[in-house]
């Protein structure tokens, strides 16, 4: 395990899994880094777990890893624990790649991108960078977004980027929830979050661009 410190955040880089006795809070922010954006072609390289703004755990997976079928993975136990709320930004992709990789059944989801689309109807900019800038006055550096996440040795810039993609999700969730409550759209947001596992099953069946509700 390697340790990094960026501002008030302490980052821990693990290989293949989290420690078995790690203490997990009731709300966790999660993100993934992959070799690309195809659920069929590309693979998982990194999972980011933020336990708070001050504590973030990154788990790196190599291509030769053979543990994905191991049901005793600490990572999988956290993902499958429905008592833990998981915050994602664009959960549709992250949850799908985690389901494909680990056969994880992830529920109790809050997606900041979906929440933003429901309540920030005054804009069409719902990326994490735009959300952080408007709601938190934080200007994220996204220069590492398209870097090689399959590299065995991640750079310090990649580690910083990966951690920043999750540590702000807690505050974004709070701000967006207040906006949803104000506009009386929190209930429909919760319904959408509950529907995500079904939407993801459709994606994995290659119904990605199909509106199955259309005539």
N, CA, C and O of each residue as an XYZ file, in Angstrom:
860
protein
N       0.836     -1.198      0.000
C       0.000      0.000      0.000
C       0.874      1.253      0.000
O       1.853      1.345      0.740
N       0.499      2.209     -0.843
C       1.181      3.495     -0.894
C       0.241      4.573     -0.373
O      -0.979      4.468     -0.504
N       0.824      5.612      0.222
C       0.024      6.690      0.787
C       0.420      8.022      0.172
O       1.601      8.297     -0.038
N      -0.584      8.844     -0.115
C      -0.370     10.175     -0.689
C      -1.171     11.187      0.120
O      -2.139     10.826      0.790
N      -0.771     12.445      0.057
C      -1.511     13.507      0.742
C      -1.655     14.685     -0.217
O      -0.668     15.247     -0.692
N      -2.903     15.042     -0.488
C      -3.204     16.202     -1.336
C      -4.137     17.115     -0.554
O      -5.314     16.800     -0.375
N      -3.618     18.237     -0.091
C      -4.415     19.137      0.724
C      -4.836     18.449      2.006
O      -3.994     17.933      2.740
N      -6.142     18.436      2.284
C      -6.646     17.802      3.506
C      -6.968     16.322      3.288
O      -7.410     15.644      4.215
N      -6.752     15.822      2.081
C      -7.134     14.443      1.757
C      -5.940     13.491      1.819
O      -4.884     13.759      1.246
N      -6.124     12.383      2.521
C      -5.118     11.327      2.579
C      -5.577     10.196      1.668
O      -6.693      9.695      1.803
N      -4.719      9.800      0.749
C      -5.068      8.821     -0.282
C      -4.255      7.544     -0.073
O      -3.036      7.592      0.094
N      -4.938      6.413     -0.083
C      -4.283      5.114      0.081
C      -4.448      4.320     -1.220
O      -5.567      4.131     -1.695
N      -3.346      3.860     -1.786
C      -3.381      3.076     -3.020
C      -3.135      1.605     -2.694
O      -2.072      1.238     -2.194
N      -4.135      0.766     -2.987
C      -4.066     -0.670     -2.709
C      -3.979     -1.444     -4.028
O      -4.317     -0.929     -5.093
N      -3.522     -2.681     -3.929
C      -3.458     -3.561     -5.086
C      -4.471     -4.698     -4.933
O      -4.436     -5.439     -3.951
N      -5.367     -4.831     -5.902
C      -6.284     -5.971     -6.038
C      -7.473     -6.001     -5.069
O      -8.515     -6.562     -5.408
N      -7.346     -5.414     -3.877
C      -8.467     -5.419     -2.951
C      -8.192     -4.455     -1.806
O      -7.064     -4.004     -1.612
N      -9.239     -4.149     -1.056
C      -9.100     -3.370      0.170
C      -8.757     -4.303      1.329
O      -9.034     -5.499      1.248
N      -8.167     -3.791      2.395
C      -7.906     -4.638      3.572
C      -9.194     -5.222      4.128
O     -10.228     -4.552      4.130
N      -9.145     -6.440      4.591
C     -10.338     -7.145      5.049
C     -11.005     -6.461      6.240
O     -12.229     -6.505      6.362
N     -10.237     -5.839      7.108
C     -10.790     -5.255      8.335
C     -11.012     -3.750      8.225
O     -11.135     -3.068      9.243
N     -11.064     -3.234      7.021
C     -11.254     -1.803      6.845
C     -12.637     -1.384      7.359
O     -13.621     -2.095      7.156
N     -12.702     -0.230      8.022
C     -13.966      0.274      8.566
C     -14.645      1.155      7.529
O     -14.109      2.185      7.120
N     -15.831      0.734      7.112
C     -16.545      1.421      6.048
C     -17.675      2.258      6.625
O     -18.454      1.752      7.434
N     -17.787      3.519      6.235
C     -18.893      4.356      6.726
C     -20.211      3.991      6.055
O     -20.250      3.128      5.178
N     -21.284      4.646      6.469
C     -22.612      4.340      5.935
C     -22.846      4.950      4.553
O     -23.747      4.533      3.824
N     -22.026      5.940      4.204
C     -22.108      6.544      2.873
C     -20.712      6.560      2.263
O     -19.763      7.035      2.889
N     -20.586      6.043      1.044
C     -19.296      5.962      0.353
C     -19.441      6.554     -1.044
O     -20.416      6.275     -1.741
N     -18.481      7.365     -1.450
C     -18.460      7.877     -2.824
C     -17.554      6.972     -3.658
O     -16.458      6.614     -3.226
N     -18.016      6.606     -4.851
C     -17.304      5.619     -5.676
C     -17.164      6.115     -7.112
O     -18.067      6.750     -7.656
N     -16.015      5.813     -7.713
C     -15.787      6.086     -9.125
C     -14.926      4.964     -9.681
O     -14.344      4.190     -8.922
N     -14.844      4.875    -10.998
C     -13.998      3.862    -11.631
C     -13.177      4.501    -12.746
O     -13.572      5.513    -13.326
N     -12.041      3.900    -13.033
C     -11.241      4.253    -14.209
C     -11.062      2.979    -15.018
O     -10.776      1.919    -14.461
N     -11.228      3.081    -16.324
C     -11.199      1.913    -17.205
C     -10.295      2.182    -18.413
O      -9.770      3.282    -18.584
N     -10.132      1.164    -19.230
C      -9.318      1.330    -20.441
C     -10.076      2.068    -21.540
O      -9.489      2.437    -22.557
N     -11.362      2.284    -21.344
C     -12.192      2.982    -22.320
C     -13.632      2.978    -21.849
O     -13.911      2.595    -20.713
N     -14.546      3.399    -22.705
C     -15.940      3.551    -22.304
C     -16.872      2.499    -22.892
O     -18.093      2.654    -22.859
N     -16.291      1.424    -23.432
C     -17.115      0.330    -23.955
C     -17.266     -0.753    -22.887
O     -16.274     -1.261    -22.365
N     -18.511     -1.100    -22.566
C     -18.746     -2.153    -21.589
C     -18.355     -3.529    -22.125
O     -18.110     -4.455    -21.352
N     -18.297     -3.656    -23.428
C     -17.944     -4.940    -24.041
C     -16.434     -5.077    -24.211
O     -15.847     -6.107    -23.881
N     -15.820     -4.020    -24.732
C     -14.393     -4.087    -25.089
C     -13.460     -3.810    -23.917
O     -12.416     -4.451    -23.799
N     -13.816     -2.876    -23.058
C     -12.862     -2.329    -22.092
C     -12.978     -2.973    -20.718
O     -13.972     -3.630    -20.408
N     -11.952     -2.775    -19.901
C     -11.899     -3.423    -18.593
C     -11.641     -2.410    -17.476
O     -11.202     -1.285    -17.713
N     -11.924     -2.844    -16.278
C     -11.713     -2.040    -15.084
C     -10.233     -1.989    -14.722
O      -9.546     -3.011    -14.737
N      -9.749     -0.798    -14.399
C      -8.355     -0.637    -13.960
C      -8.248     -0.177    -12.508
O      -7.335     -0.577    -11.786
N      -9.195      0.671    -12.088
C      -9.089      1.303    -10.773
C     -10.485      1.578    -10.214
O     -11.386      1.981    -10.949
N     -10.654      1.357     -8.914
C     -11.858      1.796     -8.208
C     -11.432      2.794     -7.144
O     -10.467      2.567     -6.415
N     -12.168      3.910     -7.061
C     -11.926      4.890     -6.020
C     -13.061      4.837     -5.004
O     -14.234      4.920     -5.368
N     -12.709      4.700     -3.741
C     -13.666      4.747     -2.641
C     -13.299      5.928     -1.742
O     -12.236      5.919     -1.121
N     -14.150      6.928     -1.667
C     -13.951      8.004     -0.695
C     -14.833      7.712      0.505
O     -16.046      7.550      0.370
N     -14.218      7.645      1.683
C     -14.977      7.444      2.917
C     -15.365      8.795      3.527
O     -16.294      8.888      4.329
N     -14.642      9.819      3.133
C     -14.916     11.197      3.533
C     -14.046     12.074      2.637
O     -13.318     11.562      1.787
N     -14.118     13.378      2.821
C     -13.261     14.259      2.045
C     -11.800     14.099      2.459
O     -10.891     14.460      1.711
N     -11.586     13.559      3.647
C     -10.223     13.419      4.181
C      -9.620     12.034      3.953
O      -8.414     11.855      4.122
N     -10.445     11.046      3.568
C      -9.951      9.672      3.442
C     -10.445      9.026      2.159
O     -11.650      8.885      1.949
N      -9.509      8.634      1.301
C      -9.855      8.036      0.016
C      -8.984      6.811     -0.234
O      -7.770      6.852     -0.034
N      -9.609      5.725     -0.670
C      -8.898      4.481     -0.953
C      -9.035      4.143     -2.437
O     -10.145      4.070     -2.964
N      -7.909      3.939     -3.098
C      -7.889      3.546     -4.503
C      -7.444      2.093     -4.589
O      -6.483      1.690     -3.934
N      -8.148      1.310     -5.397
C      -7.784     -0.100     -5.581
C      -7.444     -0.318     -7.050
O      -8.293     -0.156     -7.928
N      -6.204     -0.684     -7.302
C      -5.723     -0.888     -8.672
C      -5.775     -2.366     -9.024
O      -5.386     -3.221     -8.228
N      -6.266     -2.660    -10.237
C      -6.367     -4.037    -10.711
C      -5.543     -4.195    -11.983
O      -5.674     -3.402    -12.915
N      -4.705     -5.205    -12.021
C      -3.901     -5.463    -13.209
C      -4.657     -6.394    -14.149
O      -5.603     -7.064    -13.737
N      -4.240     -6.435    -15.409
C      -4.907     -7.279    -16.408
C      -4.798     -8.762    -16.060
O      -5.693     -9.547    -16.374
N      -3.702     -9.136    -15.412
C      -3.489    -10.556    -15.085
C      -4.203    -10.961    -13.800
O      -4.104    -12.110    -13.367
N      -4.920    -10.024    -13.191
C      -5.613    -10.332    -11.942
C      -6.606    -11.473    -12.142
O      -7.358    -11.488    -13.116
N      -6.602    -12.421    -11.217
C      -7.510    -13.572    -11.322
C      -8.492    -13.614    -10.158
O      -9.169    -14.621     -9.950
N      -8.572    -12.528     -9.402
C      -9.404    -12.516     -8.199
C     -10.831    -12.069     -8.443
O     -11.639    -12.074     -7.514
N     -11.166    -11.682     -9.662
C     -12.483    -11.107     -9.892
C     -13.615    -12.068     -9.540
O     -14.720    -11.635     -9.212
N     -13.343    -13.367     -9.605
C     -14.376    -14.354     -9.280
C     -14.412    -14.684     -7.786
O     -15.243    -15.479     -7.347
N     -13.523    -14.081     -7.014
C     -13.442    -14.337     -5.582
C     -14.573    -13.598     -4.861
O     -14.572    -12.368     -4.811
N     -15.524    -14.324     -4.310
C     -16.681    -13.711     -3.663
C     -16.344    -13.140     -2.294
O     -17.182    -12.485     -1.674
N     -15.122    -13.380     -1.812
C     -14.719    -12.872     -0.504
C     -13.969    -11.545     -0.579
O     -13.449    -11.066      0.428
N     -13.912    -10.956     -1.762
C     -13.258     -9.665     -1.901
C     -13.931     -8.627     -1.006
O     -15.158     -8.542     -0.969
N     -13.144     -7.850     -0.298
C     -13.689     -6.764      0.519
C     -14.399     -5.747     -0.363
O     -15.446     -5.218      0.008
N     -13.823     -5.476     -1.535
C     -14.443     -4.562     -2.498
C     -15.863     -5.013     -2.825
O     -16.791     -4.204     -2.829
N     -16.028     -6.297     -3.096
C     -17.339     -6.832     -3.470
C     -18.318     -6.776     -2.304
O     -19.504     -6.511     -2.502
N     -17.837     -7.020     -1.103
C     -18.705     -6.955      0.075
C     -19.260     -5.547      0.262
O     -20.427     -5.378      0.615
N     -18.423     -4.535      0.026
C     -18.884     -3.149      0.134
C     -19.896     -2.846     -0.958
O     -20.939     -2.250     -0.691
N     -19.597     -3.251     -2.183
C     -20.498     -2.980     -3.304
C     -21.857     -3.653     -3.114
O     -22.887     -3.089     -3.483
N     -21.863     -4.855     -2.540
C     -23.104     -5.612     -2.373
C     -23.867     -5.260     -1.100
O     -24.993     -5.720     -0.908
N     -23.271     -4.457     -0.238
C     -23.913     -4.110      1.030
C     -24.949     -3.011      0.796
O     -24.590     -1.849      0.612
N     -26.219     -3.372      0.804
C     -27.280     -2.409      0.505
C     -27.549     -1.431      1.639
O     -28.321     -0.487      1.468
N     -26.923     -1.643      2.796
C     -27.050     -0.689      3.897
C     -26.119      0.510      3.698
O     -26.298      1.557      4.319
N     -25.134      0.344      2.833
C     -24.203      1.430      2.519
C     -24.724      2.188      1.317
O     -24.936      1.597      0.258
N     -24.935      3.490      1.462
C     -25.335      4.292      0.306
C     -24.089      4.608     -0.527
O     -23.046      4.985      0.007
N     -24.223      4.447     -1.843
C     -23.095      4.685     -2.746
C     -23.405      5.897     -3.626
O     -24.420      5.935     -4.320
N     -22.513      6.881     -3.581
C     -22.658      8.071     -4.420
C     -21.768      7.905     -5.640
O     -20.579      7.607     -5.520
N     -22.354      8.101     -6.814
C     -21.610      8.063     -8.071
C     -21.889      9.348     -8.850
O     -22.884     10.031     -8.605
N     -21.013      9.663     -9.777
C     -21.345     10.632    -10.811
C     -21.386      9.859    -12.123
O     -20.362      9.359    -12.588
N     -22.556      9.763    -12.709
C     -22.867      8.902    -13.852
C     -22.758      7.432    -13.444
O     -21.923      6.677    -13.941
N     -23.637      7.069    -12.522
C     -23.687      5.697    -12.000
C     -23.951      4.671    -13.091
O     -23.535      3.518    -12.979
N     -24.645      5.090    -14.150
C     -25.008      4.138    -15.204
C     -23.777      3.404    -15.742
O     -23.836      2.197    -15.978
N     -22.674      4.109    -15.936
C     -21.470      3.441    -16.442
C     -20.716      2.730    -15.326
O     -20.356      1.561    -15.464
N     -20.477      3.434    -14.217
C     -19.657      2.855    -13.140
C     -20.272      1.568    -12.598
O     -19.577      0.567    -12.421
N     -21.572      1.601    -12.336
C     -22.228      0.405    -11.799
C     -22.219     -0.723    -12.826
O     -22.092     -1.892    -12.464
N     -22.352     -0.376    -14.101
C     -22.339     -1.406    -15.150
C     -20.981     -2.100    -15.241
O     -20.915     -3.324    -15.350
N     -19.905     -1.325    -15.196
C     -18.571     -1.944    -15.300
C     -18.265     -2.773    -14.055
O     -17.565     -3.782    -14.138
N     -18.788     -2.350    -12.900
C     -18.589     -3.113    -11.666
C     -19.424     -4.390    -11.677
O     -18.993     -5.428    -11.174
N     -20.611     -4.304    -12.249
C     -21.459     -5.504    -12.380
C     -20.821     -6.497    -13.343
O     -20.793     -7.699    -13.083
N     -20.307     -5.980    -14.460
C     -19.657     -6.838    -15.449
C     -18.419     -7.510    -14.856
O     -18.183     -8.694    -15.093
N     -17.635     -6.766    -14.091
C     -16.359     -7.267    -13.574
C     -16.537     -8.234    -12.408
O     -15.909     -9.292    -12.368
N     -17.400     -7.862    -11.457
C     -17.517     -8.634    -10.213
C     -18.851     -9.361    -10.051
O     -19.042    -10.095     -9.082
N     -19.788     -9.158    -11.009
C     -21.160     -9.624    -10.838
C     -21.770     -9.016     -9.579
O     -22.542     -9.664     -8.872
N     -21.414     -7.771     -9.314
C     -21.896     -7.070     -8.127
C     -23.348     -6.644     -8.298
O     -23.762     -6.234     -9.382
N     -24.109     -6.744     -7.226
C     -25.501     -6.292     -7.217
C     -25.573     -5.002     -6.394
O     -25.789     -5.036     -5.183
N     -25.392     -3.890     -7.061
C     -25.263     -2.613     -6.372
C     -26.603     -1.891     -6.319
O     -27.228     -1.628     -7.346
N     -27.024     -1.580     -5.109
C     -28.265     -0.833     -4.890
C     -27.984      0.285     -3.897
O     -26.840      0.479     -3.486
N     -29.027      1.028     -3.507
C     -28.882      2.167     -2.603
C     -27.909      3.184     -3.212
O     -26.875      3.514     -2.631
N     -28.279      3.665     -4.396
C     -27.425      4.528     -5.216
C     -27.921      5.967     -5.187
O     -29.126      6.217     -5.167
N     -26.984      6.909     -5.184
C     -27.295      8.318     -5.463
C     -26.380      8.745     -6.601
O     -25.159      8.644     -6.488
N     -26.959      9.219     -7.687
C     -26.175      9.639     -8.850
C     -26.249     11.151     -8.991
O     -27.325     11.703     -9.223
N     -25.117     11.820     -8.854
C     -25.100     13.285     -8.933
C     -25.401     13.790    -10.337
O     -25.916     14.896    -10.499
N     -25.085     12.994    -11.351
C     -25.381     13.424    -12.723
C     -26.878     13.397    -13.003
O     -27.427     14.336    -13.580
N     -27.541     12.308    -12.588
C     -28.991     12.233    -12.745
C     -29.690     13.333    -11.942
O     -30.623     13.973    -12.426
N     -29.224     13.539    -10.716
C     -29.810     14.585     -9.870
C     -29.658     15.947    -10.527
O     -30.586     16.756    -10.512
N     -28.493     16.200    -11.101
C     -28.240     17.472    -11.771
C     -29.176     17.658    -12.954
O     -29.730     18.741    -13.140
N     -29.359     16.617    -13.752
C     -30.240     16.723    -14.924
C     -31.694     16.970    -14.526
O     -32.449     17.611    -15.258
N     -32.073     16.455    -13.362
C     -33.440     16.642    -12.887
C     -33.694     18.057    -12.383
O     -34.792     18.591    -12.541
N     -32.676     18.662    -11.778
C     -32.928     19.920    -11.077
C     -32.203     21.124    -11.667
O     -32.655     22.253    -11.480
N     -31.113     20.922    -12.361
C     -30.389     22.047    -12.986
C     -30.840     22.163    -14.449
O     -30.036     22.042    -15.373
N     -32.122     22.397    -14.632
C     -32.694     22.433    -15.977
C     -32.394     23.740    -16.704
O     -32.806     23.925    -17.850
N     -31.686     24.634    -16.048
C     -31.277     25.900    -16.661
C     -29.988     25.757    -17.463
O     -29.501     26.735    -18.031
N     -29.426     24.538    -17.515
C     -28.179     24.310    -18.252
C     -28.170     22.909    -18.830
O     -28.910     22.032    -18.385
N     -27.313     22.710    -19.837
C     -27.120     21.358    -20.368
C     -25.741     20.820    -19.974
O     -25.287     19.810    -20.512
N     -25.083     21.495    -19.039
C     -23.745     21.093    -18.588
C     -23.865     20.384    -17.244
O     -24.074     21.014    -16.207
N     -23.728     19.062    -17.285
C     -23.923     18.256    -16.078
C     -22.696     17.406    -15.743
O     -22.791     16.442    -14.984
N     -21.549     17.770    -16.312
C     -20.310     17.068    -15.989
C     -19.855     17.384    -14.577
O     -20.282     18.375    -13.983
N     -18.988     16.538    -14.045
C     -18.492     16.731    -12.677
C     -17.750     18.057    -12.534
O     -17.877     18.739    -11.517
N     -16.981     18.417    -13.547
C     -16.230     19.675    -13.509
C     -17.176     20.871    -13.380
O     -16.941     21.777    -12.580
N     -18.250     20.862    -14.181
C     -19.211     21.976    -14.141
C     -19.959     22.028    -12.813
O     -20.201     23.107    -12.272
N     -20.323     20.858    -12.291
C     -21.017     20.804    -11.010
C     -20.152     21.350     -9.877
O     -20.604     22.158     -9.066
N     -18.903     20.894     -9.837
C     -17.999     21.344     -8.779
C     -17.748     22.848     -8.861
O     -17.665     23.529     -7.839
N     -17.630     23.353    -10.075
C     -17.346     24.773    -10.245
C     -18.525     25.625     -9.797
O     -18.343     26.625     -9.101
N     -19.746     25.228    -10.198
C     -20.918     26.040     -9.853
C     -21.338     25.892     -8.394
O     -21.580     26.887     -7.711
N     -21.424     24.655     -7.920
C     -21.998     24.418     -6.595
C     -20.989     24.488     -5.457
O     -21.355     24.790     -4.322
N     -19.709     24.208     -5.754
C     -18.707     24.161     -4.697
C     -17.583     25.177     -4.872
O     -16.720     25.304     -4.004
N     -17.589     25.901     -5.995
C     -16.502     26.842     -6.315
C     -15.151     26.129     -6.347
O     -14.134     26.678     -5.923
N     -15.159     24.885     -6.862
C     -13.943     24.081     -7.009
C     -13.692     23.862     -8.492
O     -14.572     23.378     -9.205
N     -12.507     24.212     -8.960
C     -12.164     24.060    -10.375
C     -11.322     22.796    -10.555
O     -10.112     22.809    -10.327
N     -11.966     21.717    -10.961
C     -11.262     20.438    -11.126
C     -10.369     20.455    -12.358
O     -10.739     20.985    -13.405
N      -9.194     19.866    -12.215
C      -8.285     19.679    -13.343
C      -8.577     18.305    -13.949
O      -8.308     17.280    -13.322
N      -9.126     18.280    -15.168
C      -9.522     17.020    -15.805
C      -8.511     16.557    -16.855
O      -8.851     15.759    -17.728
N      -7.287     17.043    -16.779
C      -6.290     16.738    -17.819
C      -5.905     15.258    -17.852
O      -5.433     14.767    -18.878
N      -6.102     14.540    -16.735
C      -5.731     13.123    -16.694
C      -6.880     12.190    -17.080
O      -6.744     10.968    -17.015
N      -7.999     12.767    -17.478
C      -9.193     11.964    -17.760
C      -8.934     10.883    -18.811
O      -9.433      9.764    -18.693
N      -8.160     11.220    -19.828
C      -7.906     10.283    -20.926
C      -6.517      9.657    -20.861
O      -5.983      9.231    -21.885
N      -5.931      9.597    -19.679
C      -4.603      9.004    -19.551
C      -4.692      7.481    -19.481
O      -5.787      6.921    -19.430
N      -3.548      6.822    -19.478
C      -3.486      5.356    -19.512
C      -3.670      4.783    -18.110
O      -2.717      4.707    -17.333
N      -4.886      4.385    -17.795
C      -5.172      3.861    -16.463
C      -4.758      2.398    -16.314
O      -4.801      1.855    -15.210
N      -4.362      1.763    -17.400
C      -3.905      0.377    -17.309
C      -2.415      0.281    -16.978
O      -1.881     -0.818    -16.836
N      -1.754      1.413    -16.856
C      -0.340      1.436    -16.503
C      -0.112      0.826    -15.122
O      -0.888      1.068    -14.198
N       0.945      0.039    -14.982
C       1.240     -0.582    -13.689
C       1.633      0.460    -12.650
O       1.365      0.298    -11.459
N       2.272      1.535    -13.114
C       2.719      2.584    -12.204
C       1.972      3.882    -12.506
O       2.323      4.612    -13.432
N       0.942      4.155    -11.716
C       0.172      5.372    -11.901
C       0.974      6.578    -11.422
O       1.675      6.509    -10.413
N       0.863      7.668    -12.148
C       1.591      8.878    -11.779
C       0.896      9.573    -10.612
O      -0.259      9.286    -10.299
N       1.610     10.479     -9.983
C       1.023     11.246     -8.883
C      -0.143     12.094     -9.386
O      -1.118     12.302     -8.664
N      -0.045     12.584    -10.626
C      -1.144     13.365    -11.199
C      -2.386     12.505    -11.399
O      -3.505     12.976    -11.199
N      -2.197     11.253    -11.791
C      -3.335     10.342    -11.942
C      -3.983     10.046    -10.590
O      -5.208     10.015    -10.475
N      -3.155      9.831     -9.572
C      -3.661      9.561     -8.225
C      -4.466     10.759     -7.722
O      -5.543     10.597     -7.149
N      -3.940     11.941     -7.941
C      -4.644     13.155     -7.509
C      -5.975     13.291     -8.248
O      -7.012     13.553     -7.640
N      -5.928     13.112     -9.555
C      -7.148     13.207    -10.368
C      -8.199     12.198     -9.901
O      -9.366     12.547     -9.723
N      -7.780     10.952     -9.707
C      -8.710      9.890     -9.319
C      -9.366     10.187     -7.975
O     -10.558      9.937     -7.796
N      -8.605     10.711     -7.045
C      -9.162     11.018     -5.726
C     -10.105     12.209     -5.788
O     -11.137     12.217     -5.118
N      -9.762     13.215     -6.585
C     -10.611     14.405     -6.684
C     -11.958     14.095     -7.333
O     -12.925     14.832     -7.141
N     -12.025     13.005     -8.099
C     -13.281     12.609     -8.736
C     -14.307     12.062     -7.741
O     -15.485     11.931     -8.073
N     -13.864     11.743     -6.524
C     -14.808     11.201     -5.530
C     -14.941     12.027     -4.256
O     -16.007     12.032     -3.640
N     -13.892     12.721     -3.851
C     -13.949     13.378     -2.535
C     -14.965     14.520     -2.481
O     -15.407     14.901     -1.396
N     -15.339     15.069     -3.635
C     -16.303     16.175     -3.647
C     -17.754     15.703     -3.776
O     -18.678     16.512     -3.693
N     -17.955     14.409     -3.979
C     -19.309     13.912     -4.226
C     -20.223     14.044     -3.001
O     -21.437     14.188     -3.149
N     -19.654     13.996     -1.808
C     -20.466     14.139     -0.596
C     -21.143     15.515     -0.557
O     -22.346     15.617     -0.320
N     -20.361     16.560     -0.790
C     -20.908     17.918     -0.769
C     -21.873     18.143     -1.930
O     -22.894     18.811     -1.772
N     -21.549     17.586     -3.090
C     -22.457     17.723     -4.233
C     -23.800     17.068     -3.936
O     -24.847     17.631     -4.252
N     -23.778     15.901     -3.340
C     -25.018     15.209     -2.974
C     -25.867     16.095     -2.065
O     -27.072     16.226     -2.285
N     -25.265     16.699     -1.058
C     -26.006     17.548     -0.122
C     -26.638     18.742     -0.835
O     -27.803     19.065     -0.605
N     -25.861     19.397     -1.703
C     -26.379     20.562     -2.428
C     -27.514     20.173     -3.364
O     -28.539     20.850     -3.430
N     -27.319     19.077     -4.083
C     -28.335     18.645     -5.054
C     -29.607     18.154     -4.367
O     -30.710     18.384     -4.861
N     -29.455     17.482     -3.239
C     -30.636     17.043     -2.496
C     -31.486     18.232     -2.053
O     -32.713     18.182     -2.124
N     -30.840     19.289     -1.600
C     -31.567     20.493     -1.191
C     -32.303     21.122     -2.376
O     -33.431     21.593     -2.237
N     -31.654     21.124     -3.532
C     -32.291     21.664     -4.730
C     -33.467     20.797     -5.158
O     -34.509     21.314     -5.561
N     -33.301     19.487     -5.072
C     -34.388     18.570     -5.432
C     -35.575     18.728     -4.492
O     -36.726     18.711     -4.927
N     -35.294     18.881     -3.213
C     -36.364     19.101     -2.247
C     -37.095     20.413     -2.536
O     -38.323     20.476     -2.481
N     -36.332     21.446     -2.842
C     -36.917     22.758     -3.128
C     -37.871     22.689     -4.321
O     -38.931     23.315     -4.311
N     -37.489     21.924     -5.346
C     -38.305     21.821     -6.564
C     -39.282     20.645     -6.523
O     -39.962     20.347     -7.504
N     -39.335     19.977     -5.347
C     -40.242     18.828     -5.168
C     -39.984     17.719     -6.199
O     -40.910     17.158     -6.784
N     -38.695     17.427     -6.396
C     -38.316     16.374     -7.348
C     -37.463     15.280     -6.696
O     -36.887     14.439     -7.386
N     -37.389     15.299     -5.374
C     -36.559     14.307     -4.692
C     -37.137     12.909     -4.830
O     -36.385     11.947     -4.985
N     -38.459     12.776     -4.777
C     -39.090     11.453     -4.895
C     -38.838     10.829     -6.259
O     -38.548      9.637     -6.356
N     -38.948     11.632     -7.315
C     -38.708     11.067     -8.656
C     -37.225     10.745     -8.834
O     -36.875      9.812     -9.556
N     -36.353     11.514     -8.176
C     -34.922     11.204     -8.222
C     -34.659      9.844     -7.582
O     -33.913      9.028     -8.122
N     -35.276      9.609     -6.431
C     -35.097      8.324     -5.750
C     -35.618      7.171     -6.605
O     -35.040      6.084     -6.613
N     -36.712      7.415     -7.323
C     -37.262      6.380     -8.213
C     -36.295      6.069     -9.351
O     -36.117      4.910     -9.728
N     -35.675      7.112     -9.892
C     -34.689      6.908    -10.958
C     -33.473      6.136    -10.447
O     -32.958      5.251    -11.131
N     -33.020      6.477     -9.246
C     -31.863      5.764     -8.672
C     -32.193      4.286     -8.475
O     -31.347      3.420     -8.696
N     -33.428      4.003     -8.058
C     -33.842      2.611     -7.844
C     -33.941      1.842     -9.164
O     -33.744      0.628     -9.203
N     -34.250      2.575    -10.252
C     -34.388      1.945    -11.565
C     -33.034      1.667    -12.229
O     -32.954      0.865    -13.159
N     -31.978      2.323    -11.757
C     -30.673      2.189    -12.410
C     -30.208      0.744    -12.601
O     -29.732      0.419    -13.688
N     -30.321     -0.141    -11.604
C     -29.884     -1.524    -11.836
C     -30.575     -2.185    -13.030
O     -29.960     -2.975    -13.746
N     -31.863     -1.862    -13.246
C     -32.581     -2.407    -14.395
C     -32.066     -1.791    -15.689
O     -31.862     -2.497    -16.677
N     -31.857     -0.481    -15.689
C     -31.320      0.202    -16.873
C     -29.952     -0.386    -17.240
O     -29.633     -0.534    -18.420
N     -29.160     -0.714    -16.242
C     -27.824     -1.262    -16.469
C     -27.897     -2.693    -17.017
O     -27.077     -3.078    -17.851
N     -28.860     -3.471    -16.560
C     -29.039     -4.810    -17.123
C     -29.361     -4.710    -18.610
O     -28.892     -5.526    -19.404
N     -30.162     -3.707    -18.991
C     -30.460     -3.487    -20.411
C     -29.198     -3.115    -21.182
O     -28.979     -3.602    -22.291
N     -28.363     -2.248    -20.592
C     -27.104     -1.870    -21.244
C     -26.230     -3.098    -21.496
O     -25.640     -3.242    -22.567
N     -26.157     -3.965    -20.514
C     -25.307     -5.153    -20.644
C     -25.888     -6.178    -21.616
O     -25.191     -7.087    -22.066
N     -27.175     -6.017    -21.933
C     -27.804     -6.852    -22.968
C     -27.754     -6.176    -24.334
O     -28.361     -6.652    -25.293
N     -27.011     -5.038    -24.417
C     -26.810     -4.285    -25.655
C     -28.060     -3.522    -26.099
O     -28.257     -3.296    -27.293
N     -28.901     -3.128    -25.142
C     -30.007     -2.209    -25.418
C     -29.589     -0.781    -25.081
O     -30.415      0.017    -24.638
N     -28.321     -0.455    -25.285
C     -27.742      0.808    -24.845
C     -28.464      2.016    -25.421
O     -28.817      2.935    -24.682
N     -28.686      2.027    -26.724
C     -29.268      3.197    -27.391
C     -30.733      3.002    -27.752
O     -31.286      3.766    -28.543
N     -31.358      1.994    -27.184
C     -32.747      1.705    -27.508
C     -33.679      2.273    -26.445
O     -33.496      2.020    -25.255
N     -34.676      3.038    -26.875
C     -35.736      3.484    -25.953
C     -36.786      2.387    -25.909
O     -37.679      2.331    -26.755
N     -36.672      1.539    -24.943
C     -37.546      0.368    -24.884
C     -38.986      0.726    -24.573
O     -39.879     -0.107    -24.726
N     -39.226      1.969    -24.135
C     -40.583      2.427    -23.849
C     -41.248      3.083    -25.051
O     -42.426      3.438    -24.995
N     -40.503      3.244    -26.127
C     -41.094      3.901    -27.307
C     -42.104      2.982    -27.982
O     -42.126      1.778    -27.723
N     -42.940      3.550    -28.848
C     -44.001      2.794    -29.526
C     -43.395      1.760    -30.466
O     -44.127      1.023    -31.128
